[in-house]
């Protein structure tokens, strides 16, 4: 399922709204989630899961082509943990 | 601060002009549609945010950490999330001490 298919599904779920509202709502939700993580906040959606950041310390990496050492600075990476309901529904179907 | 469904619904109420009921239902519907797709076995690709994929894990031996007793971990299907380049780039710059999470 892609973003545009998700928008179409939601538009069909809310026939009283104009299609543009579903489109705008999906973009607004995804932007708010991105902004929250970019601020360093967590996202907790009961029954779906949580998004948090994991810390990656600085390290010395290597350029795989030249073999040259390069300093890789510390960074944060997004991490998703599925919630109980999502975990159970996905596994049940499988 | 933690972002939850309540804050997302407030945002749709304030910025998209949905009424409170619609805003709440839209947020619930958004996550439910993703769950339905994953439950069906479809992966979900939200461009600019990330992809939710499914992995089938075979059975593997496990252990009860308390008793040391060996118990198999059954085969299962799990959801994994892969952040898009855009989302990764947005959080990577968080390295100054003032903005550390949690």
N, CA and C atoms of all chains as a GROMACS GRO file, in nm:
protein
  588
    1UNK      N    1   0.085  -0.120   0.000
    1UNK     CA    2   0.000   0.000   0.000
    1UNK      C    3   0.088   0.125   0.000
    2UNK      N    4   0.056   0.218  -0.085
    2UNK     CA    5   0.134   0.342  -0.092
    2UNK      C    6   0.057   0.455  -0.023
    3UNK      N    7   0.123   0.571  -0.013
    3UNK     CA    8   0.057   0.686   0.051
    3UNK      C    9  -0.071   0.722  -0.024
    4UNK      N   10  -0.066   0.722  -0.158
    4UNK     CA   11  -0.187   0.762  -0.232
    4UNK      C   12  -0.300   0.660  -0.215
    5UNK      N   13  -0.264   0.532  -0.200
    5UNK     CA   14  -0.368   0.431  -0.174
    5UNK      C   15  -0.428   0.449  -0.034
    6UNK      N   16  -0.342   0.484   0.061
    6UNK     CA   17  -0.390   0.510   0.197
    6UNK      C   18  -0.487   0.628   0.197
    7UNK      N   19  -0.452   0.732   0.123
    7UNK     CA   20  -0.539   0.850   0.115
    7UNK      C   21  -0.674   0.812   0.052
    8UNK      N   22  -0.669   0.728  -0.053
    8UNK     CA   23  -0.793   0.685  -0.119
    8UNK      C   24  -0.881   0.603  -0.024
    9UNK      N   25  -0.818   0.514   0.056
    9UNK     CA   26  -0.892   0.434   0.154
    9UNK      C   27  -0.961   0.523   0.257
   10UNK      N   28  -0.887   0.625   0.303
   10UNK     CA   29  -0.943   0.713   0.405
   10UNK      C   30  -1.054   0.799   0.347
   11UNK      N   31  -1.037   0.844   0.223
   11UNK     CA   32  -1.141   0.924   0.158
   11UNK      C   33  -1.269   0.842   0.147
   12UNK      N   34  -1.254   0.710   0.119
   12UNK     CA   35  -1.371   0.623   0.108
   12UNK      C   36  -1.436   0.600   0.244
   13UNK      N   37  -1.356   0.602   0.350
   13UNK     CA   38  -1.406   0.585   0.487
   13UNK      C   39  -1.487   0.704   0.534
   14UNK      N   40  -1.456   0.821   0.480
   14UNK     CA   41  -1.522   0.946   0.522
   14UNK      C   42  -1.591   1.012   0.405
   15UNK      N   43  -1.703   0.953   0.358
   15UNK     CA   44  -1.770   1.008   0.239
   15UNK      C   45  -1.821   1.150   0.259
   16UNK      N   46  -1.840   1.191   0.387
   16UNK     CA   47  -1.892   1.327   0.411
   16UNK      C   48  -1.785   1.434   0.391
   17UNK      N   49  -1.657   1.390   0.386
   17UNK     CA   50  -1.548   1.488   0.368
   17UNK      C   51  -1.511   1.496   0.221
   18UNK      N   52  -1.453   1.608   0.181
   18UNK     CA   53  -1.403   1.615   0.044
   18UNK      C   54  -1.268   1.541   0.038
   19UNK      N   55  -1.238   1.484  -0.078
   19UNK     CA   56  -1.118   1.400  -0.094
   19UNK      C   57  -0.992   1.474  -0.050
   20UNK      N   58  -0.989   1.603  -0.072
   20UNK     CA   59  -0.874   1.685  -0.038
   20UNK      C   60  -0.843   1.681   0.112
   21UNK      N   61  -0.947   1.665   0.195
   21UNK     CA   62  -0.928   1.661   0.340
   21UNK      C   63  -0.846   1.538   0.382
   22UNK      N   64  -0.874   1.423   0.320
   22UNK     CA   65  -0.801   1.301   0.353
   22UNK      C   66  -0.655   1.319   0.312
   23UNK      N   67  -0.635   1.376   0.196
   23UNK     CA   68  -0.501   1.402   0.144
   23UNK      C   69  -0.422   1.494   0.239
   24UNK      N   70  -0.487   1.602   0.279
   24UNK     CA   71  -0.425   1.700   0.367
   24UNK      C   72  -0.399   1.639   0.505
   25UNK      N   73  -0.495   1.560   0.553
   25UNK     CA   74  -0.483   1.499   0.686
   25UNK      C   75  -0.364   1.403   0.691
   26UNK      N   76  -0.348   1.320   0.588
   26UNK     CA   77  -0.238   1.223   0.585
   26UNK      C   78  -0.104   1.297   0.585
   27UNK      N   79  -0.095   1.401   0.502
   27UNK     CA   80   0.031   1.477   0.497
   27UNK      C   81   0.059   1.544   0.631
   28UNK      N   82  -0.046   1.597   0.693
   28UNK     CA   83  -0.032   1.665   0.822
   28UNK      C   84   0.014   1.567   0.931
   29UNK      N   85  -0.044   1.447   0.932
   29UNK     CA   86  -0.006   1.346   1.033
   29UNK      C   87   0.142   1.307   1.014
   30UNK      N   88   0.181   1.280   0.889
   30UNK     CA   89   0.320   1.238   0.864
   30UNK      C   90   0.418   1.350   0.895
   31UNK      N   91   0.381   1.474   0.863
   31UNK     CA   92   0.469   1.588   0.895
   31UNK      C   93   0.483   1.603   1.046
   32UNK      N   94   0.372   1.589   1.118
   32UNK     CA   95   0.377   1.604   1.264
   32UNK      C   96   0.463   1.495   1.326
   33UNK      N   97   0.457   1.374   1.270
   33UNK     CA   98   0.538   1.264   1.322
   33UNK      C   99   0.686   1.289   1.294
   34UNK      N  100   0.717   1.336   1.173
   34UNK     CA  101   0.856   1.368   1.138
   34UNK      C  102   0.909   1.480   1.228
   35UNK      N  103   0.828   1.584   1.248
   35UNK     CA  104   0.870   1.697   1.331
   35UNK      C  105   0.896   1.654   1.475
   36UNK      N  106   0.809   1.567   1.526
   36UNK     CA  107   0.824   1.521   1.665
   36UNK      C  108   0.960   1.450   1.681
   37UNK      N  109   0.991   1.360   1.588
   37UNK     CA  110   1.118   1.288   1.596
   37UNK      C  111   1.236   1.383   1.577
   38UNK      N  112   1.220   1.480   1.488
   38UNK     CA  113   1.328   1.575   1.462
   38UNK      C  114   1.356   1.662   1.584
   39UNK      N  115   1.255   1.680   1.671
   39UNK     CA  116   1.273   1.756   1.796
   39UNK      C  117   1.333   1.668   1.904
   40UNK      N  118   1.336   1.536   1.879
   40UNK     CA  119   1.386   1.444   1.981
   40UNK      C  120   1.274   1.386   2.066
   41UNK      N  121   1.148   1.410   2.027
   41UNK     CA  122   1.034   1.356   2.100
   41UNK      C  123   1.004   1.214   2.056
   42UNK      N  124   0.934   1.140   2.142
   42UNK     CA  125   0.886   1.008   2.108
   42UNK      C  126   0.745   1.018   2.049
   43UNK      N  127   0.702   0.911   1.982
   43UNK     CA  128   0.564   0.903   1.933
   43UNK      C  129   0.508   0.774   1.990
   44UNK      N  130   0.392   0.782   2.056
   44UNK     CA  131   0.330   0.661   2.110
   44UNK      C  132   0.188   0.650   2.063
   45UNK      N  133   0.161   0.549   1.981
   45UNK     CA  134   0.026   0.527   1.928
   45UNK      C  135  -0.023   0.394   1.984
   46UNK      N  136  -0.113   0.401   2.081
   46UNK     CA  137  -0.166   0.283   2.147
   46UNK      C  138  -0.225   0.186   2.044
   47UNK      N  139  -0.184   0.059   2.049
   47UNK     CA  140  -0.238  -0.042   1.958
   47UNK      C  141  -0.166  -0.048   1.824
   48UNK      N  142  -0.078   0.050   1.800
   48UNK     CA  143  -0.003   0.051   1.674
   48UNK      C  144   0.145   0.032   1.701
   49UNK      N  145   0.202   0.122   1.781
   49UNK     CA  146   0.342   0.108   1.816
   49UNK      C  147   0.402   0.241   1.857
   50UNK      N  148   0.532   0.241   1.882
   50UNK     CA  149   0.598   0.364   1.922
   50UNK      C  150   0.722   0.387   1.836
   51UNK      N  151   0.751   0.514   1.816
   51UNK     CA  152   0.871   0.555   1.744
   51UNK      C  153   0.960   0.630   1.843
   52UNK      N  154   1.086   0.596   1.844
   52UNK     CA  155   1.179   0.666   1.931
   52UNK      C  156   1.311   0.678   1.856
   53UNK      N  157   1.408   0.743   1.918
   53UNK     CA  158   1.538   0.757   1.853
   53UNK      C  159   1.640   0.670   1.923
   54UNK      N  160   1.725   0.608   1.847
   54UNK     CA  161   1.838   0.534   1.903
   54UNK      C  162   1.966   0.613   1.875
   55UNK      N  163   2.053   0.617   1.975
   55UNK     CA  164   2.179   0.690   1.964
   55UNK      C  165   2.285   0.602   1.899
   56UNK      N  166   2.358   0.656   1.805
   56UNK     CA  167   2.473   0.586   1.747
   56UNK      C  168   2.598   0.668   1.779
   57UNK      N  169   2.688   0.615   1.861
   57UNK     CA  170   2.807   0.692   1.899
   57UNK      C  171   2.898   0.718   1.779
   58UNK      N  172   2.988   0.817   1.793
   58UNK     CA  173   3.081   0.843   1.683
   58UNK      C  174   3.174   0.723   1.666
   59UNK      N  175   3.217   0.698   1.545
   59UNK     CA  176   3.306   0.583   1.522
   59UNK      C  177   3.398   0.614   1.405
   60UNK      N  178   3.500   0.532   1.393
   60UNK     CA  179   3.589   0.547   1.278
   60UNK      C  180   3.548   0.443   1.175
   61UNK      N  181   3.503   0.491   1.063
   61UNK     CA  182   3.462   0.401   0.956
   61UNK      C  183   3.567   0.397   0.849
   62UNK      N  184   3.539   0.322   0.745
   62UNK     CA  185   3.634   0.315   0.635
   62UNK      C  186   3.562   0.336   0.503
   63UNK      N  187   3.625   0.410   0.416
   63UNK     CA  188   3.573   0.423   0.281
   63UNK      C  189   3.597   0.288   0.212
   64UNK      N  190   3.489   0.218   0.177
   64UNK     CA  191   3.508   0.082   0.124
   64UNK      C  192   3.586   0.080  -0.008
   65UNK      N  193   3.587   0.189  -0.080
   65UNK     CA  194   3.660   0.193  -0.207
   65UNK      C  195   3.809   0.213  -0.186
   66UNK      N  196   3.843   0.316  -0.106
   66UNK     CA  197   3.985   0.351  -0.094
   66UNK      C  198   4.050   0.288   0.030
   67UNK      N  199   3.966   0.237   0.124
   67UNK     CA  200   4.021   0.179   0.245
   67UNK      C  201   4.063   0.284   0.346
   68UNK      N  202   4.044   0.409   0.309
   68UNK     CA  203   4.082   0.524   0.391
   68UNK      C  204   3.994   0.534   0.516
   69UNK      N  205   4.052   0.571   0.632
   69UNK     CA  206   3.973   0.588   0.754
   69UNK      C  207   3.895   0.718   0.748
   70UNK      N  208   3.767   0.711   0.788
   70UNK     CA  209   3.688   0.835   0.795
   70UNK      C  210   3.618   0.840   0.930
   71UNK      N  211   3.610   0.960   0.986
   71UNK     CA  212   3.542   0.978   1.112
   71UNK      C  213   3.391   0.987   1.085
   72UNK      N  214   3.313   0.901   1.150
   72UNK     CA  215   3.167   0.909   1.135
   72UNK      C  216   3.113   0.969   1.265
   73UNK      N  217   3.053   1.088   1.259
   73UNK     CA  218   3.007   1.154   1.382
   73UNK      C  219   2.890   1.081   1.446
   74UNK      N  220   2.864   1.110   1.573
   74UNK     CA  221   2.750   1.051   1.643
   74UNK      C  222   2.622   1.093   1.572
   75UNK      N  223   2.520   1.010   1.584
   75UNK     CA  224   2.391   1.048   1.526
   75UNK      C  225   2.278   0.972   1.591
   76UNK      N  226   2.156   1.013   1.560
   76UNK     CA  227   2.037   0.943   1.606
   76UNK      C  228   1.968   0.878   1.487
   77UNK      N  229   1.913   0.760   1.508
   77UNK     CA  230   1.836   0.695   1.401
   77UNK      C  231   1.698   0.660   1.455
   78UNK      N  232   1.594   0.674   1.368
   78UNK     CA  233   1.458   0.643   1.412
   78UNK      C  234   1.441   0.493   1.433
   79UNK      N  235   1.363   0.458   1.536
   79UNK     CA  236   1.337   0.317   1.564
   79UNK      C  237   1.189   0.297   1.592
   80UNK      N  238   1.129   0.194   1.530
   80UNK     CA  239   0.987   0.165   1.552
   80UNK      C  240   0.972   0.034   1.626
   81UNK      N  241   0.886   0.032   1.727
   81UNK     CA  242   0.855  -0.091   1.797
   81UNK      C  243   0.705  -0.112   1.784
   82UNK      N  244   0.666  -0.225   1.724
   82UNK     CA  245   0.524  -0.252   1.702
   82UNK      C  246   0.454  -0.273   1.836
   83UNK      N  247   0.332  -0.223   1.848
   83UNK     CA  248   0.251  -0.240   1.969
   83UNK      C  249   0.186  -0.378   1.970
   84UNK      N  250   0.125  -0.411   2.085
   84UNK     CA  251   0.071  -0.545   2.106
   84UNK      C  252  -0.034  -0.581   2.000
   85UNK      N  253  -0.129  -0.491   1.977
   85UNK     CA  254  -0.237  -0.523   1.883
   85UNK      C  255  -0.182  -0.548   1.742
   86UNK      N  256  -0.093  -0.459   1.696
   86UNK     CA  257  -0.036  -0.475   1.562
   86UNK      C  258   0.043  -0.606   1.552
   87UNK      N  259   0.123  -0.633   1.656
   87UNK     CA  260   0.204  -0.755   1.658
   87UNK      C  261   0.116  -0.879   1.647
   88UNK      N  262   0.008  -0.880   1.726
   88UNK     CA  263  -0.079  -0.996   1.726
   88UNK      C  264  -0.157  -1.012   1.596
   89UNK      N  265  -0.206  -0.900   1.542
   89UNK     CA  266  -0.286  -0.909   1.419
   89UNK      C  267  -0.201  -0.954   1.301
   90UNK      N  268  -0.079  -0.906   1.294
   90UNK     CA  269   0.010  -0.941   1.183
   90UNK      C  270   0.052  -1.088   1.190
   91UNK      N  271   0.075  -1.134   1.312
   91UNK     CA  272   0.122  -1.271   1.329
   91UNK      C  273   0.009  -1.371   1.307
   92UNK      N  274  -0.110  -1.334   1.353
   92UNK     CA  275  -0.229  -1.418   1.338
   92UNK      C  276  -0.255  -1.448   1.190
   93UNK      N  277  -0.239  -1.343   1.108
   93UNK     CA  278  -0.269  -1.357   0.965
   93UNK      C  279  -0.166  -1.443   0.894
   94UNK      N  280  -0.047  -1.452   0.953
   94UNK     CA  281   0.064  -1.519   0.885
   94UNK      C  282   0.065  -1.666   0.906
   95UNK      N  283   0.831   1.540   2.598
   95UNK     CA  284   0.699   1.539   2.532
   95UNK      C  285   0.686   1.417   2.441
   96UNK      N  286   0.568   1.362   2.440
   96UNK     CA  287   0.540   1.247   2.354
   96UNK      C  288   0.422   1.280   2.264
   97UNK      N  289   0.438   1.250   2.136
   97UNK     CA  290   0.326   1.273   2.042
   97UNK      C  291   0.231   1.153   2.048
   98UNK      N  292   0.102   1.180   2.067
   98UNK     CA  293   0.002   1.073   2.075
   98UNK      C  294  -0.113   1.102   1.978
   99UNK      N  295  -0.208   1.008   1.973
   99UNK     CA  296  -0.323   1.027   1.884
   99UNK      C  297  -0.401   1.154   1.918
  100UNK      N  298  -0.407   1.186   2.049
  100UNK     CA  299  -0.482   1.306   2.091
  100UNK      C  300  -0.424   1.433   2.030
  101UNK      N  301  -0.290   1.444   2.029
  101UNK     CA  302  -0.227   1.563   1.970
  101UNK      C  303  -0.247   1.568   1.819
  102UNK      N  304  -0.240   1.450   1.756
  102UNK     CA  305  -0.260   1.445   1.610
  102UNK      C  306  -0.402   1.489   1.576
  103UNK      N  307  -0.500   1.444   1.656
  103UNK     CA  308  -0.640   1.482   1.632
  103UNK      C  309  -0.658   1.632   1.652
  104UNK      N  310  -0.594   1.689   1.755
  104UNK     CA  311  -0.603   1.834   1.777
  104UNK      C  312  -0.552   1.911   1.656
  105UNK      N  313  -0.443   1.859   1.599
  105UNK     CA  314  -0.381   1.924   1.484
  105UNK      C  315  -0.477   1.923   1.364
  106UNK      N  316  -0.544   1.810   1.342
  106UNK     CA  317  -0.639   1.802   1.229
  106UNK      C  318  -0.759   1.892   1.253
  107UNK      N  319  -0.797   1.906   1.379
  107UNK     CA  320  -0.908   1.995   1.415
  107UNK      C  321  -0.868   2.141   1.387
  108UNK      N  322  -0.749   2.178   1.432
  108UNK     CA  323  -0.705   2.317   1.420
  108UNK      C  324  -0.663   2.355   1.278
  109UNK      N  325  -0.594   2.263   1.210
  109UNK     CA  326  -0.531   2.300   1.083
  109UNK      C  327  -0.603   2.252   0.958
  110UNK      N  328  -0.680   2.142   0.969
  110UNK     CA  329  -0.749   2.092   0.849
  110UNK      C  330  -0.897   2.131   0.853
  111UNK      N  331  -0.945   2.172   0.971
  111UNK     CA  332  -1.083   2.215   0.983
  111UNK      C  333  -1.182   2.101   0.994
  112UNK      N  334  -1.133   1.982   1.033
  112UNK     CA  335  -1.227   1.874   1.061
  112UNK      C  336  -1.289   1.902   1.197
  113UNK      N  337  -1.412   1.851   1.221
  113UNK     CA  338  -1.466   1.868   1.357
  113UNK      C  339  -1.397   1.768   1.449
  114UNK      N  340  -1.418   1.781   1.580
  114UNK     CA  341  -1.344   1.699   1.676
  114UNK      C  342  -1.363   1.549   1.652
  115UNK      N  343  -1.487   1.510   1.625
  115UNK     CA  344  -1.521   1.370   1.600
  115UNK      C  345  -1.447   1.318   1.476
  116UNK      N  346  -1.456   1.397   1.366
  116UNK     CA  347  -1.390   1.356   1.241
  116UNK      C  348  -1.239   1.348   1.258
  117UNK      N  349  -1.184   1.444   1.331
  117UNK     CA  350  -1.039   1.447   1.351
  117UNK      C  351  -0.993   1.322   1.425
  118UNK      N  352  -1.067   1.284   1.528
  118UNK     CA  353  -1.034   1.166   1.608
  118UNK      C  354  -1.047   1.040   1.520
  119UNK      N  355  -1.158   1.033   1.444
  119UNK     CA  356  -1.181   0.916   1.357
  119UNK      C  357  -1.076   0.908   1.246
  120UNK      N  358  -1.034   1.023   1.195
  120UNK     CA  359  -0.935   1.024   1.086
  120UNK      C  360  -0.800   0.969   1.136
  121UNK      N  361  -0.761   1.011   1.255
  121UNK     CA  362  -0.634   0.962   1.312
  121UNK      C  363  -0.644   0.812   1.336
  122UNK      N  364  -0.756   0.768   1.394
  122UNK     CA  365  -0.777   0.626   1.420
  122UNK      C  366  -0.776   0.549   1.287
  123UNK      N  367  -0.844   0.604   1.186
  123UNK     CA  368  -0.852   0.541   1.054
  123UNK      C  369  -0.716   0.530   0.987
  124UNK      N  370  -0.635   0.633   1.002
  124UNK     CA  371  -0.501   0.634   0.944
  124UNK      C  372  -0.421   0.513   0.993
  125UNK      N  373  -0.417   0.492   1.124
  125UNK     CA  374  -0.340   0.380   1.177
  125UNK      C  375  -0.409   0.246   1.151
  126UNK      N  376  -0.542   0.247   1.150
  126UNK     CA  377  -0.614   0.123   1.124
  126UNK      C  378  -0.591   0.076   0.980
  127UNK      N  379  -0.592   0.167   0.883
  127UNK     CA  380  -0.569   0.128   0.743
  127UNK      C  381  -0.429   0.067   0.727
  128UNK      N  382  -0.332   0.121   0.798
  128UNK     CA  383  -0.197   0.064   0.792
  128UNK      C  384  -0.196  -0.076   0.854
  129UNK      N  385  -0.265  -0.091   0.967
  129UNK     CA  386  -0.273  -0.224   1.031
  129UNK      C  387  -0.340  -0.325   0.939
  130UNK      N  388  -0.450  -0.283   0.874
  130UNK     CA  389  -0.524  -0.372   0.785
  130UNK      C  390  -0.435  -0.420   0.670
  131UNK      N  391  -0.360  -0.327   0.612
  131UNK     CA  392  -0.271  -0.362   0.500
  131UNK      C  393  -0.165  -0.462   0.546
  132UNK      N  394  -0.106  -0.436   0.663
  132UNK     CA  395   0.000  -0.525   0.714
  132UNK      C  396  -0.057  -0.662   0.750
  133UNK      N  397  -0.178  -0.661   0.805
  133UNK     CA  398  -0.246  -0.784   0.844
  133UNK      C  399  -0.271  -0.871   0.720
  134UNK      N  400  -0.304  -0.805   0.607
  134UNK     CA  401  -0.324  -0.874   0.479
  134UNK      C  402  -0.194  -0.927   0.421
  135UNK      N  403  -0.081  -0.879   0.473
  135UNK     CA  404   0.047  -0.923   0.420
  135UNK      C  405   0.108  -0.824   0.323
  136UNK      N  406   0.045  -0.706   0.308
  136UNK     CA  407   0.100  -0.600   0.222
  136UNK      C  408   0.201  -0.519   0.299
  137UNK      N  409   0.308  -0.473   0.232
  137UNK     CA  410   0.392  -0.376   0.300
  137UNK      C  411   0.335  -0.237   0.272
  138UNK      N  412   0.368  -0.141   0.357
  138UNK     CA  413   0.312  -0.006   0.348
  138UNK      C  414   0.425   0.092   0.323
  139UNK      N  415   0.416   0.164   0.210
  139UNK     CA  416   0.523   0.257   0.173
  139UNK      C  417   0.473   0.400   0.179
  140UNK      N  418   0.521   0.475   0.276
  140UNK     CA  419   0.479   0.614   0.292
  140UNK      C  420   0.596   0.702   0.250
  141UNK      N  421   0.594   0.750   0.126
  141UNK     CA  422   0.710   0.820   0.072
  141UNK      C  423   0.740   0.944   0.157
  142UNK      N  424   0.866   0.965   0.183
  142UNK     CA  425   0.909   1.078   0.265
  142UNK      C  426   0.909   1.046   0.413
  143UNK      N  427   0.847   0.934   0.452
  143UNK     CA  428   0.844   0.896   0.594
  143UNK      C  429   0.918   0.764   0.614
  144UNK      N  430   0.866   0.658   0.553
  144UNK     CA  431   0.934   0.529   0.566
  144UNK      C  432   0.845   0.415   0.521
  145UNK      N  433   0.900   0.294   0.525
  145UNK     CA  434   0.826   0.175   0.483
  145UNK      C  435   0.808   0.080   0.601
  146UNK      N  436   0.686   0.025   0.610
  146UNK     CA  437   0.661  -0.083   0.706
  146UNK      C  438   0.664  -0.212   0.627
  147UNK      N  439   0.754  -0.302   0.665
  147UNK     CA  440   0.766  -0.429   0.594
  147UNK      C  441   0.739  -0.546   0.687
  148UNK      N  442   0.715  -0.661   0.627
  148UNK     CA  443   0.688  -0.782   0.705
  148UNK      C  444   0.803  -0.878   0.688
  149UNK      N  445   0.838  -0.944   0.795
  149UNK     CA  446   0.943  -1.047   0.789
  149UNK      C  447   0.890  -1.174   0.852
  150UNK      N  448   0.911  -1.285   0.783
  150UNK     CA  449   0.873  -1.414   0.841
  150UNK      C  450   0.994  -1.473   0.908
  151UNK      N  451   0.983  -1.493   1.040
  151UNK     CA  452   1.096  -1.546   1.116
  151UNK      C  453   1.074  -1.694   1.143
  152UNK      N  454   1.173  -1.775   1.115
  152UNK     CA  455   1.160  -1.918   1.144
  152UNK      C  456   1.166  -1.943   1.294
  153UNK      N  457   1.125  -2.062   1.334
  153UNK     CA  458   1.138  -2.100   1.476
  153UNK      C  459   1.285  -2.102   1.514
  154UNK      N  460   1.317  -2.061   1.637
  154UNK     CA  461   1.456  -2.068   1.682
  154UNK      C  462   1.457  -2.106   1.830
  155UNK      N  463   1.568  -2.163   1.875
  155UNK     CA  464   1.573  -2.203   2.016
  155UNK      C  465   1.584  -2.081   2.106
  156UNK      N  466   1.513  -2.082   2.215
  156UNK     CA  467   1.522  -1.973   2.312
  156UNK      C  468   1.540  -2.032   2.450
  157UNK      N  469   1.542  -1.944   2.549
  157UNK     CA  470   1.568  -1.986   2.685
  157UNK      C  471   1.490  -1.897   2.778
  158UNK      N  472   1.434  -1.954   2.880
  158UNK     CA  473   1.374  -1.872   2.985
  158UNK      C  474   1.490  -1.815   3.067
  159UNK      N  475   1.508  -1.681   3.062
  159UNK     CA  476   1.627  -1.623   3.127
  159UNK      C  477   1.629  -1.645   3.278
  160UNK      N  478   1.512  -1.666   3.339
  160UNK     CA  479   1.506  -1.686   3.484
  160UNK      C  480   1.548  -1.828   3.523
  161UNK      N  481   1.488  -1.925   3.452
  161UNK     CA  482   1.510  -2.065   3.492
  161UNK      C  483   1.618  -2.134   3.409
  162UNK      N  484   1.656  -2.074   3.294
  162UNK     CA  485   1.756  -2.136   3.208
  162UNK      C  486   1.699  -2.248   3.125
  163UNK      N  487   1.571  -2.272   3.141
  163UNK     CA  488   1.502  -2.378   3.069
  163UNK      C  489   1.494  -2.347   2.918
  164UNK      N  490   1.521  -2.446   2.834
  164UNK     CA  491   1.514  -2.423   2.689
  164UNK      C  492   1.371  -2.434   2.638
  165UNK      N  493   1.324  -2.329   2.569
  165UNK     CA  494   1.192  -2.335   2.507
  165UNK      C  495   1.203  -2.277   2.366
  166UNK      N  496   1.145  -2.343   2.266
  166UNK     CA  497   1.156  -2.290   2.130
  166UNK      C  498   1.076  -2.160   2.116
  167UNK      N  499   1.131  -2.063   2.041
  167UNK     CA  500   1.057  -1.942   2.004
  167UNK      C  501   0.991  -1.976   1.871
  168UNK      N  502   0.858  -1.977   1.870
  168UNK     CA  503   0.784  -2.023   1.752
  168UNK      C  504   0.806  -1.933   1.631
  169UNK      N  505   0.786  -1.989   1.512
  169UNK     CA  506   0.793  -1.911   1.388
  169UNK      C  507   0.689  -1.801   1.394
  170UNK      N  508   0.722  -1.683   1.345
  170UNK     CA  509   0.626  -1.572   1.351
  170UNK      C  510   0.650  -1.471   1.241
  171UNK      N  511   0.548  -1.389   1.220
  171UNK     CA  512   0.562  -1.278   1.124
  171UNK      C  513   0.571  -1.148   1.204
  172UNK      N  514   0.671  -1.067   1.174
  172UNK     CA  515   0.689  -0.942   1.248
  172UNK      C  516   0.695  -0.822   1.153
  173UNK      N  517   0.665  -0.704   1.208
  173UNK     CA  518   0.669  -0.579   1.131
  173UNK      C  519   0.802  -0.510   1.154
  174UNK      N  520   0.865  -0.464   1.048
  174UNK     CA  521   0.985  -0.382   1.065
  174UNK      C  522   0.961  -0.248   0.996
  175UNK      N  523   1.023  -0.143   1.048
  175UNK     CA  524   1.008  -0.010   0.990
  175UNK      C  525   1.144   0.037   0.940
  176UNK      N  526   1.145   0.087   0.817
  176UNK     CA  527   1.267   0.144   0.761
  176UNK      C  528   1.241   0.290   0.731
  177UNK      N  529   1.309   0.379   0.803
  177UNK     CA  530   1.288   0.522   0.784
  177UNK      C  531   1.339   0.565   0.647
  178UNK      N  532   1.272   0.662   0.586
  178UNK     CA  533   1.316   0.715   0.457
  178UNK      C  534   1.440   0.801   0.477
  179UNK      N  535   1.510   0.830   0.368
  179UNK     CA  536   1.628   0.917   0.375
  179UNK      C  537   1.590   1.051   0.436
  180UNK      N  538   1.471   1.100   0.401
  180UNK     CA  539   1.426   1.231   0.450
  180UNK      C  540   1.411   1.230   0.602
  181UNK      N  541   1.347   1.124   0.655
  181UNK     CA  542   1.328   1.114   0.801
  181UNK      C  543   1.462   1.095   0.871
  182UNK      N  544   1.548   1.011   0.813
  182UNK     CA  545   1.681   0.990   0.873
  182UNK      C  546   1.757   1.121   0.881
  183UNK      N  547   1.751   1.198   0.770
  183UNK     CA  548   1.823   1.326   0.766
  183UNK      C  549   1.766   1.422   0.870
  184UNK      N  550   1.633   1.418   0.890
  184UNK     CA  551   1.569   1.511   0.984
  184UNK      C  552   1.612   1.484   1.128
  185UNK      N  553   1.638   1.356   1.164
  185UNK     CA  554   1.674   1.328   1.304
  185UNK      C  555   1.824   1.324   1.327
  186UNK      N  556   1.901   1.307   1.221
  186UNK     CA  557   2.045   1.293   1.236
  186UNK      C  558   2.110   1.414   1.299
  187UNK      N  559   2.057   1.530   1.267
  187UNK     CA  560   2.120   1.655   1.312
  187UNK      C  561   2.093   1.685   1.458
  188UNK      N  562   2.025   1.595   1.526
  188UNK     CA  563   1.989   1.616   1.666
  188UNK      C  564   2.106   1.607   1.762
  189UNK      N  565   2.230   1.612   1.713
  189UNK     CA  566   2.340   1.573   1.800
  189UNK      C  567   2.379   1.673   1.908
  190UNK      N  568   2.337   1.802   1.896
  190UNK     CA  569   2.380   1.892   2.004
  190UNK      C  570   2.311   1.856   2.136
  191UNK      N  571   2.388   1.868   2.243
  191UNK     CA  572   2.347   1.822   2.376
  191UNK      C  573   2.213   1.882   2.420
  192UNK      N  574   2.184   2.003   2.375
  192UNK     CA  575   2.062   2.071   2.417
  192UNK      C  576   1.937   1.997   2.372
  193UNK      N  577   1.949   1.917   2.268
  193UNK     CA  578   1.829   1.856   2.211
  193UNK      C  579   1.823   1.706   2.230
  194UNK      N  580   1.902   1.652   2.322
  194UNK     CA  581   1.902   1.507   2.336
  194UNK      C  582   1.768   1.452   2.378
  195UNK      N  583   1.725   1.341   2.315
  195UNK     CA  584   1.593   1.287   2.344
  195UNK      C  585   1.583   1.225   2.482
  196UNK      N  586   1.460   1.205   2.526
  196UNK     CA  587   1.419   1.148   2.655
  196UNK      C  588   1.467   1.222   2.778
   0.00000   0.00000   0.00000
